[in-house]
Amino acid sequence: MLADFIFTLPGLILIIVSGNLMAIQAGYSMSGFNWLTLSLILFSLTGILCCRYCCPYA
């Protein structure tokens, strides 16, 4: 469980932050509901579900 917080969580934060920065730099709109915000919502949802159902068994 501790390894998840030390290694996995910073990696996930880096993926989200760098993805947002690259999308902004490429000129994609981050406001409103579009494919980019939907993908971030689904990515977050899978992370929450993984933490809720998979991590207790690790």
mmJSON file of the N, C-alpha and C atoms, coordinates in Angstrom:
{"data_MODEL":{"atom_site":{
"group_PDB":["ATOM","ATOM","ATOM","ATOM","ATOM","ATOM","ATOM","ATOM","ATOM","ATOM","ATOM","ATOM","ATOM","ATOM","ATOM","ATOM","ATOM","ATOM","ATOM","ATOM","ATOM","ATOM","ATOM","ATOM","ATOM","ATOM","ATOM","ATOM","ATOM","ATOM","ATOM","ATOM","ATOM","ATOM","ATOM","ATOM","ATOM","ATOM","ATOM","ATOM","ATOM","ATOM","ATOM","ATOM","ATOM","ATOM","ATOM","ATOM","ATOM","ATOM","ATOM","ATOM","ATOM","ATOM","ATOM","ATOM","ATOM","ATOM","ATOM","ATOM","ATOM","ATOM","ATOM","ATOM","ATOM","ATOM","ATOM","ATOM","ATOM","ATOM","ATOM","ATOM","ATOM","ATOM","ATOM","ATOM","ATOM","ATOM","ATOM","ATOM","ATOM","ATOM","ATOM","ATOM","ATOM","ATOM","ATOM","ATOM","ATOM","ATOM","ATOM","ATOM","ATOM","ATOM","ATOM","ATOM","ATOM","ATOM","ATOM","ATOM","ATOM","ATOM","ATOM","ATOM","ATOM","ATOM","ATOM","ATOM","ATOM","ATOM","ATOM","ATOM","ATOM","ATOM","ATOM","ATOM","ATOM","ATOM","ATOM","ATOM","ATOM","ATOM","ATOM","ATOM","ATOM","ATOM","ATOM","ATOM","ATOM","ATOM","ATOM","ATOM","ATOM","ATOM","ATOM","ATOM","ATOM","ATOM","ATOM","ATOM","ATOM","ATOM","ATOM","ATOM","ATOM","ATOM","ATOM","ATOM","ATOM","ATOM","ATOM","ATOM","ATOM","ATOM","ATOM","ATOM","ATOM","ATOM","ATOM","ATOM","ATOM","ATOM","ATOM","ATOM","ATOM","ATOM","ATOM","ATOM","ATOM","ATOM","ATOM","ATOM","ATOM","ATOM"],
"id":[1,2,3,4,5,6,7,8,9,10,11,12,13,14,15,16,17,18,19,20,21,22,23,24,25,26,27,28,29,30,31,32,33,34,35,36,37,38,39,40,41,42,43,44,45,46,47,48,49,50,51,52,53,54,55,56,57,58,59,60,61,62,63,64,65,66,67,68,69,70,71,72,73,74,75,76,77,78,79,80,81,82,83,84,85,86,87,88,89,90,91,92,93,94,95,96,97,98,99,100,101,102,103,104,105,106,107,108,109,110,111,112,113,114,115,116,117,118,119,120,121,122,123,124,125,126,127,128,129,130,131,132,133,134,135,136,137,138,139,140,141,142,143,144,145,146,147,148,149,150,151,152,153,154,155,156,157,158,159,160,161,162,163,164,165,166,167,168,169,170,171,172,173,174],
"type_symbol":["N","C","C","N","C","C","N","C","C","N","C","C","N","C","C","N","C","C","N","C","C","N","C","C","N","C","C","N","C","C","N","C","C","N","C","C","N","C","C","N","C","C","N","C","C","N","C","C","N","C","C","N","C","C","N","C","C","N","C","C","N","C","C","N","C","C","N","C","C","N","C","C","N","C","C","N","C","C","N","C","C","N","C","C","N","C","C","N","C","C","N","C","C","N","C","C","N","C","C","N","C","C","N","C","C","N","C","C","N","C","C","N","C","C","N","C","C","N","C","C","N","C","C","N","C","C","N","C","C","N","C","C","N","C","C","N","C","C","N","C","C","N","C","C","N","C","C","N","C","C","N","C","C","N","C","C","N","C","C","N","C","C","N","C","C","N","C","C","N","C","C","N","C","C"],
"label_atom_id":["N","CA","C","N","CA","C","N","CA","C","N","CA","C","N","CA","C","N","CA","C","N","CA","C","N","CA","C","N","CA","C","N","CA","C","N","CA","C","N","CA","C","N","CA","C","N","CA","C","N","CA","C","N","CA","C","N","CA","C","N","CA","C","N","CA","C","N","CA","C","N","CA","C","N","CA","C","N","CA","C","N","CA","C","N","CA","C","N","CA","C","N","CA","C","N","CA","C","N","CA","C","N","CA","C","N","CA","C","N","CA","C","N","CA","C","N","CA","C","N","CA","C","N","CA","C","N","CA","C","N","CA","C","N","CA","C","N","CA","C","N","CA","C","N","CA","C","N","CA","C","N","CA","C","N","CA","C","N","CA","C","N","CA","C","N","CA","C","N","CA","C","N","CA","C","N","CA","C","N","CA","C","N","CA","C","N","CA","C","N","CA","C","N","CA","C","N","CA","C","N","CA","C"],
"label_alt_id":[null,null,null,null,null,null,null,null,null,null,null,null,null,null,null,null,null,null,null,null,null,null,null,null,null,null,null,null,null,null,null,null,null,null,null,null,null,null,null,null,null,null,null,null,null,null,null,null,null,null,null,null,null,null,null,null,null,null,null,null,null,null,null,null,null,null,null,null,null,null,null,null,null,null,null,null,null,null,null,null,null,null,null,null,null,null,null,null,null,null,null,null,null,null,null,null,null,null,null,null,null,null,null,null,null,null,null,null,null,null,null,null,null,null,null,null,null,null,null,null,null,null,null,null,null,null,null,null,null,null,null,null,null,null,null,null,null,null,null,null,null,null,null,null,null,null,null,null,null,null,null,null,null,null,null,null,null,null,null,null,null,null,null,null,null,null,null,null,null,null,null,null,null,null],
"label_comp_id":["MET","MET","MET","LEU","LEU","LEU","ALA","ALA","ALA","ASP","ASP","ASP","PHE","PHE","PHE","ILE","ILE","ILE","PHE","PHE","PHE","THR","THR","THR","LEU","LEU","LEU","PRO","PRO","PRO","GLY","GLY","GLY","LEU","LEU","LEU","ILE","ILE","ILE","LEU","LEU","LEU","ILE","ILE","ILE","ILE","ILE","ILE","VAL","VAL","VAL","SER","SER","SER","GLY","GLY","GLY","ASN","ASN","ASN","LEU","LEU","LEU","MET","MET","MET","ALA","ALA","ALA","ILE","ILE","ILE","GLN","GLN","GLN","ALA","ALA","ALA","GLY","GLY","GLY","TYR","TYR","TYR","SER","SER","SER","MET","MET","MET","SER","SER","SER","GLY","GLY","GLY","PHE","PHE","PHE","ASN","ASN","ASN","TRP","TRP","TRP","LEU","LEU","LEU","THR","THR","THR","LEU","LEU","LEU","SER","SER","SER","LEU","LEU","LEU","ILE","ILE","ILE","LEU","LEU","LEU","PHE","PHE","PHE","SER","SER","SER","LEU","LEU","LEU","THR","THR","THR","GLY","GLY","GLY","ILE","ILE","ILE","LEU","LEU","LEU","CYS","CYS","CYS","CYS","CYS","CYS","ARG","ARG","ARG","TYR","TYR","TYR","CYS","CYS","CYS","CYS","CYS","CYS","PRO","PRO","PRO","TYR","TYR","TYR","ALA","ALA","ALA"],
"label_asym_id":["A","A","A","A","A","A","A","A","A","A","A","A","A","A","A","A","A","A","A","A","A","A","A","A","A","A","A","A","A","A","A","A","A","A","A","A","A","A","A","A","A","A","A","A","A","A","A","A","A","A","A","A","A","A","A","A","A","A","A","A","A","A","A","A","A","A","A","A","A","A","A","A","A","A","A","A","A","A","A","A","A","A","A","A","A","A","A","A","A","A","A","A","A","A","A","A","A","A","A","A","A","A","A","A","A","A","A","A","A","A","A","A","A","A","A","A","A","A","A","A","A","A","A","A","A","A","A","A","A","A","A","A","A","A","A","A","A","A","A","A","A","A","A","A","A","A","A","A","A","A","A","A","A","A","A","A","A","A","A","A","A","A","A","A","A","A","A","A","A","A","A","A","A","A"],
"label_entity_id":["1","1","1","1","1","1","1","1","1","1","1","1","1","1","1","1","1","1","1","1","1","1","1","1","1","1","1","1","1","1","1","1","1","1","1","1","1","1","1","1","1","1","1","1","1","1","1","1","1","1","1","1","1","1","1","1","1","1","1","1","1","1","1","1","1","1","1","1","1","1","1","1","1","1","1","1","1","1","1","1","1","1","1","1","1","1","1","1","1","1","1","1","1","1","1","1","1","1","1","1","1","1","1","1","1","1","1","1","1","1","1","1","1","1","1","1","1","1","1","1","1","1","1","1","1","1","1","1","1","1","1","1","1","1","1","1","1","1","1","1","1","1","1","1","1","1","1","1","1","1","1","1","1","1","1","1","1","1","1","1","1","1","1","1","1","1","1","1","1","1","1","1","1","1"],
"label_seq_id":[1,1,1,2,2,2,3,3,3,4,4,4,5,5,5,6,6,6,7,7,7,8,8,8,9,9,9,10,10,10,11,11,11,12,12,12,13,13,13,14,14,14,15,15,15,16,16,16,17,17,17,18,18,18,19,19,19,20,20,20,21,21,21,22,22,22,23,23,23,24,24,24,25,25,25,26,26,26,27,27,27,28,28,28,29,29,29,30,30,30,31,31,31,32,32,32,33,33,33,34,34,34,35,35,35,36,36,36,37,37,37,38,38,38,39,39,39,40,40,40,41,41,41,42,42,42,43,43,43,44,44,44,45,45,45,46,46,46,47,47,47,48,48,48,49,49,49,50,50,50,51,51,51,52,52,52,53,53,53,54,54,54,55,55,55,56,56,56,57,57,57,58,58,58],
"pdbx_PDB_ins_code":[null,null,null,null,null,null,null,null,null,null,null,null,null,null,null,null,null,null,null,null,null,null,null,null,null,null,null,null,null,null,null,null,null,null,null,null,null,null,null,null,null,null,null,null,null,null,null,null,null,null,null,null,null,null,null,null,null,null,null,null,null,null,null,null,null,null,null,null,null,null,null,null,null,null,null,null,null,null,null,null,null,null,null,null,null,null,null,null,null,null,null,null,null,null,null,null,null,null,null,null,null,null,null,null,null,null,null,null,null,null,null,null,null,null,null,null,null,null,null,null,null,null,null,null,null,null,null,null,null,null,null,null,null,null,null,null,null,null,null,null,null,null,null,null,null,null,null,null,null,null,null,null,null,null,null,null,null,null,null,null,null,null,null,null,null,null,null,null,null,null,null,null,null,null],
"Cartn_x":[0.829,0.0,0.872,1.944,2.833,3.518,3.865,4.508,3.576,2.276,1.314,1.352,1.442,1.476,2.816,3.886,5.211,5.487,5.105,5.465,4.3,3.151,2.043,1.371,1.083,0.373,1.126,2.435,3.133,3.144,3.21,3.161,1.829,0.746,-0.578,-0.752,-0.26,-0.337,0.479,1.65,2.483,1.796,1.118,0.386,-0.711,-1.485,-2.594,-2.083,-1.096,-0.59,0.092,0.951,1.651,0.676,-0.341,-1.344,-2.118,-2.492,-3.197,-2.307,-1.061,-0.144,0.083,0.231,0.424,-0.827,-1.996,-3.244,-3.414,-3.084,-3.171,-2.167,-0.953,0.08,-0.305,-1.022,-1.447,-2.667,-3.281,-4.396,-5.771,-5.841,-7.143,-7.822,-9.122,-9.887,-10.094,-9.793,-9.994,-11.294,-12.035,-13.302,-14.445,-15.509,-16.653,-16.486,-17.477,-17.473,-17.112,-15.943,-15.501,-14.806,-14.189,-13.564,-12.417,-11.756,-10.618,-11.073,-12.102,-12.605,-13.258,-13.906,-14.49,-13.396,-12.283,-11.199,-10.593,-10.495,-9.977,-10.948,-12.245,-13.246,-13.18,-13.084,-13.019,-11.72,-10.617,-9.331,-9.415,-10.037,-10.217,-11.127,-12.188,-13.118,-12.441,-11.635,-10.934,-9.943,-9.303,-8.4,-9.136,-10.3,-11.103,-11.573,-12.044,-12.506,-11.363,-10.207,-9.043,-8.666,-8.641,-8.301,-9.346,-10.574,-11.662,-11.709,-11.524,-11.728,-10.469,-9.395,-8.19,-7.142,-6.955,-5.904,-6.08,-7.292,-7.396,-6.877,-6.845,-6.374,-4.882,-4.251,-2.818,-1.96],
"Cartn_y":[-1.193,0.0,1.255,1.233,2.383,2.612,1.516,1.642,2.297,2.046,2.692,4.205,4.67,6.104,6.719,5.964,6.506,6.524,5.465,5.348,5.608,5.05,5.138,6.502,7.04,8.314,9.469,9.64,10.724,10.523,9.272,9.006,9.393,9.108,9.48,10.997,11.658,13.127,13.708,13.141,13.613,13.403,12.276,12.018,13.057,13.335,14.284,15.697,16.131,17.504,17.695,16.766,16.924,16.833,15.978,15.891,17.184,17.783,19.069,20.156,20.2,21.224,21.055,19.822,19.594,19.937,19.65,19.988,21.494,22.212,23.677,24.247,23.695,24.174,23.892,22.8,22.469,23.269,23.992,24.845,24.241,23.108,22.506,23.272,23.362,24.06,23.146,23.658,22.884,23.277,24.204,24.614,23.916,23.693,23.027,21.524,20.846,19.386,18.943,18.371,17.853,16.51,15.974,14.661,14.66,15.792,15.861,15.83,16.591,16.559,15.21,14.601,13.279,12.253,12.32,11.37,11.568,12.817,13.065,12.548,12.702,12.188,10.66,10.008,8.55,8.034,8.732,8.362,8.457,9.517,9.682,8.605,8.288,7.264,5.897,5.549,4.27,4.25,5.377,5.445,5.263,5.887,5.744,4.306,3.704,2.315,1.362,1.618,0.776,0.871,2.084,2.261,1.618,1.685,1.154,-0.369,-0.984,-2.427,-3.249,-2.696,-3.49,-3.324,-2.134,-1.879,-2.641,-2.85,-3.629,-5.057,-5.609,-6.966,-7.034,-5.887,-5.878,-6.092],
"Cartn_z":[0.0,0.0,0.0,0.754,0.807,-0.542,-1.218,-2.529,-3.543,-3.424,-4.322,-4.163,-2.923,-2.688,-3.076,-2.948,-3.255,-4.751,-5.464,-6.875,-7.829,-7.564,-8.508,-8.499,-7.335,-7.242,-7.9,-7.654,-8.371,-9.886,-10.332,-11.77,-12.38,-11.676,-12.169,-12.202,-11.18,-11.158,-12.308,-12.567,-13.673,-15.019,-15.195,-16.437,-16.647,-15.603,-15.728,-15.983,-15.218,-15.36,-16.711,-17.102,-18.381,-19.559,-19.443,-20.507,-20.663,-19.534,-19.604,-20.188,-19.773,-20.303,-21.799,-22.265,-23.696,-24.491,-23.944,-24.636,-24.74,-23.68,-23.711,-24.701,-24.693,-25.617,-27.076,-27.314,-28.679,-29.117,-28.186,-28.554,-28.33,-27.642,-27.348,-26.218,-26.305,-25.287,-24.088,-22.905,-21.688,-20.989,-21.562,-20.97,-21.696,-20.98,-21.579,-21.566,-22.095,-22.132,-23.538,-23.687,-24.972,-24.753,-25.781,-25.67,-24.672,-24.517,-23.606,-22.147,-21.826,-20.454,-20.147,-21.135,-20.933,-20.639,-21.353,-21.104,-19.718,-19.258,-17.906,-16.847,-17.079,-16.147,-16.085,-17.233,-17.255,-16.641,-16.872,-16.273,-14.749,-14.255,-12.815,-12.244,-12.968,-12.516,-12.409,-13.391,-13.316,-12.16,-11.871,-10.723,-9.41,-9.292,-8.074,-7.909,-8.987,-8.91,-8.588,-9.15,-8.87,-7.401,-6.873,-5.455,-4.556,-4.966,-4.12,-4.137,-5.315,-5.417,-5.556,-6.115,-6.337,-5.245,-4.756,-3.769,-2.461,-1.966,-0.719,-0.86,-2.071,-2.278,-2.595,-2.792,-3.137,-1.921],
"occupancy":[1.0,1.0,1.0,1.0,1.0,1.0,1.0,1.0,1.0,1.0,1.0,1.0,1.0,1.0,1.0,1.0,1.0,1.0,1.0,1.0,1.0,1.0,1.0,1.0,1.0,1.0,1.0,1.0,1.0,1.0,1.0,1.0,1.0,1.0,1.0,1.0,1.0,1.0,1.0,1.0,1.0,1.0,1.0,1.0,1.0,1.0,1.0,1.0,1.0,1.0,1.0,1.0,1.0,1.0,1.0,1.0,1.0,1.0,1.0,1.0,1.0,1.0,1.0,1.0,1.0,1.0,1.0,1.0,1.0,1.0,1.0,1.0,1.0,1.0,1.0,1.0,1.0,1.0,1.0,1.0,1.0,1.0,1.0,1.0,1.0,1.0,1.0,1.0,1.0,1.0,1.0,1.0,1.0,1.0,1.0,1.0,1.0,1.0,1.0,1.0,1.0,1.0,1.0,1.0,1.0,1.0,1.0,1.0,1.0,1.0,1.0,1.0,1.0,1.0,1.0,1.0,1.0,1.0,1.0,1.0,1.0,1.0,1.0,1.0,1.0,1.0,1.0,1.0,1.0,1.0,1.0,1.0,1.0,1.0,1.0,1.0,1.0,1.0,1.0,1.0,1.0,1.0,1.0,1.0,1.0,1.0,1.0,1.0,1.0,1.0,1.0,1.0,1.0,1.0,1.0,1.0,1.0,1.0,1.0,1.0,1.0,1.0,1.0,1.0,1.0,1.0,1.0,1.0,1.0,1.0,1.0,1.0,1.0,1.0],
"B_iso_or_equiv":[0.0,0.0,0.0,0.0,0.0,0.0,0.0,0.0,0.0,0.0,0.0,0.0,0.0,0.0,0.0,0.0,0.0,0.0,0.0,0.0,0.0,0.0,0.0,0.0,0.0,0.0,0.0,0.0,0.0,0.0,0.0,0.0,0.0,0.0,0.0,0.0,0.0,0.0,0.0,0.0,0.0,0.0,0.0,0.0,0.0,0.0,0.0,0.0,0.0,0.0,0.0,0.0,0.0,0.0,0.0,0.0,0.0,0.0,0.0,0.0,0.0,0.0,0.0,0.0,0.0,0.0,0.0,0.0,0.0,0.0,0.0,0.0,0.0,0.0,0.0,0.0,0.0,0.0,0.0,0.0,0.0,0.0,0.0,0.0,0.0,0.0,0.0,0.0,0.0,0.0,0.0,0.0,0.0,0.0,0.0,0.0,0.0,0.0,0.0,0.0,0.0,0.0,0.0,0.0,0.0,0.0,0.0,0.0,0.0,0.0,0.0,0.0,0.0,0.0,0.0,0.0,0.0,0.0,0.0,0.0,0.0,0.0,0.0,0.0,0.0,0.0,0.0,0.0,0.0,0.0,0.0,0.0,0.0,0.0,0.0,0.0,0.0,0.0,0.0,0.0,0.0,0.0,0.0,0.0,0.0,0.0,0.0,0.0,0.0,0.0,0.0,0.0,0.0,0.0,0.0,0.0,0.0,0.0,0.0,0.0,0.0,0.0,0.0,0.0,0.0,0.0,0.0,0.0,0.0,0.0,0.0,0.0,0.0,0.0],
"pdbx_formal_charge":[null,null,null,null,null,null,null,null,null,null,null,null,null,null,null,null,null,null,null,null,null,null,null,null,null,null,null,null,null,null,null,null,null,null,null,null,null,null,null,null,null,null,null,null,null,null,null,null,null,null,null,null,null,null,null,null,null,null,null,null,null,null,null,null,null,null,null,null,null,null,null,null,null,null,null,null,null,null,null,null,null,null,null,null,null,null,null,null,null,null,null,null,null,null,null,null,null,null,null,null,null,null,null,null,null,null,null,null,null,null,null,null,null,null,null,null,null,null,null,null,null,null,null,null,null,null,null,null,null,null,null,null,null,null,null,null,null,null,null,null,null,null,null,null,null,null,null,null,null,null,null,null,null,null,null,null,null,null,null,null,null,null,null,null,null,null,null,null,null,null,null,null,null,null],
"auth_seq_id":[1,1,1,2,2,2,3,3,3,4,4,4,5,5,5,6,6,6,7,7,7,8,8,8,9,9,9,10,10,10,11,11,11,12,12,12,13,13,13,14,14,14,15,15,15,16,16,16,17,17,17,18,18,18,19,19,19,20,20,20,21,21,21,22,22,22,23,23,23,24,24,24,25,25,25,26,26,26,27,27,27,28,28,28,29,29,29,30,30,30,31,31,31,32,32,32,33,33,33,34,34,34,35,35,35,36,36,36,37,37,37,38,38,38,39,39,39,40,40,40,41,41,41,42,42,42,43,43,43,44,44,44,45,45,45,46,46,46,47,47,47,48,48,48,49,49,49,50,50,50,51,51,51,52,52,52,53,53,53,54,54,54,55,55,55,56,56,56,57,57,57,58,58,58],
"auth_comp_id":["MET","MET","MET","LEU","LEU","LEU","ALA","ALA","ALA","ASP","ASP","ASP","PHE","PHE","PHE","ILE","ILE","ILE","PHE","PHE","PHE","THR","THR","THR","LEU","LEU","LEU","PRO","PRO","PRO","GLY","GLY","GLY","LEU","LEU","LEU","ILE","ILE","ILE","LEU","LEU","LEU","ILE","ILE","ILE","ILE","ILE","ILE","VAL","VAL","VAL","SER","SER","SER","GLY","GLY","GLY","ASN","ASN","ASN","LEU","LEU","LEU","MET","MET","MET","ALA","ALA","ALA","ILE","ILE","ILE","GLN","GLN","GLN","ALA","ALA","ALA","GLY","GLY","GLY","TYR","TYR","TYR","SER","SER","SER","MET","MET","MET","SER","SER","SER","GLY","GLY","GLY","PHE","PHE","PHE","ASN","ASN","ASN","TRP","TRP","TRP","LEU","LEU","LEU","THR","THR","THR","LEU","LEU","LEU","SER","SER","SER","LEU","LEU","LEU","ILE","ILE","ILE","LEU","LEU","LEU","PHE","PHE","PHE","SER","SER","SER","LEU","LEU","LEU","THR","THR","THR","GLY","GLY","GLY","ILE","ILE","ILE","LEU","LEU","LEU","CYS","CYS","CYS","CYS","CYS","CYS","ARG","ARG","ARG","TYR","TYR","TYR","CYS","CYS","CYS","CYS","CYS","CYS","PRO","PRO","PRO","TYR","TYR","TYR","ALA","ALA","ALA"],
"auth_asym_id":["A","A","A","A","A","A","A","A","A","A","A","A","A","A","A","A","A","A","A","A","A","A","A","A","A","A","A","A","A","A","A","A","A","A","A","A","A","A","A","A","A","A","A","A","A","A","A","A","A","A","A","A","A","A","A","A","A","A","A","A","A","A","A","A","A","A","A","A","A","A","A","A","A","A","A","A","A","A","A","A","A","A","A","A","A","A","A","A","A","A","A","A","A","A","A","A","A","A","A","A","A","A","A","A","A","A","A","A","A","A","A","A","A","A","A","A","A","A","A","A","A","A","A","A","A","A","A","A","A","A","A","A","A","A","A","A","A","A","A","A","A","A","A","A","A","A","A","A","A","A","A","A","A","A","A","A","A","A","A","A","A","A","A","A","A","A","A","A","A","A","A","A","A","A"],
"auth_atom_id":["N","CA","C","N","CA","C","N","CA","C","N","CA","C","N","CA","C","N","CA","C","N","CA","C","N","CA","C","N","CA","C","N","CA","C","N","CA","C","N","CA","C","N","CA","C","N","CA","C","N","CA","C","N","CA","C","N","CA","C","N","CA","C","N","CA","C","N","CA","C","N","CA","C","N","CA","C","N","CA","C","N","CA","C","N","CA","C","N","CA","C","N","CA","C","N","CA","C","N","CA","C","N","CA","C","N","CA","C","N","CA","C","N","CA","C","N","CA","C","N","CA","C","N","CA","C","N","CA","C","N","CA","C","N","CA","C","N","CA","C","N","CA","C","N","CA","C","N","CA","C","N","CA","C","N","CA","C","N","CA","C","N","CA","C","N","CA","C","N","CA","C","N","CA","C","N","CA","C","N","CA","C","N","CA","C","N","CA","C","N","CA","C","N","CA","C","N","CA","C","N","CA","C"],
"pdbx_PDB_model_num":[1,1,1,1,1,1,1,1,1,1,1,1,1,1,1,1,1,1,1,1,1,1,1,1,1,1,1,1,1,1,1,1,1,1,1,1,1,1,1,1,1,1,1,1,1,1,1,1,1,1,1,1,1,1,1,1,1,1,1,1,1,1,1,1,1,1,1,1,1,1,1,1,1,1,1,1,1,1,1,1,1,1,1,1,1,1,1,1,1,1,1,1,1,1,1,1,1,1,1,1,1,1,1,1,1,1,1,1,1,1,1,1,1,1,1,1,1,1,1,1,1,1,1,1,1,1,1,1,1,1,1,1,1,1,1,1,1,1,1,1,1,1,1,1,1,1,1,1,1,1,1,1,1,1,1,1,1,1,1,1,1,1,1,1,1,1,1,1,1,1,1,1,1,1]
}}}
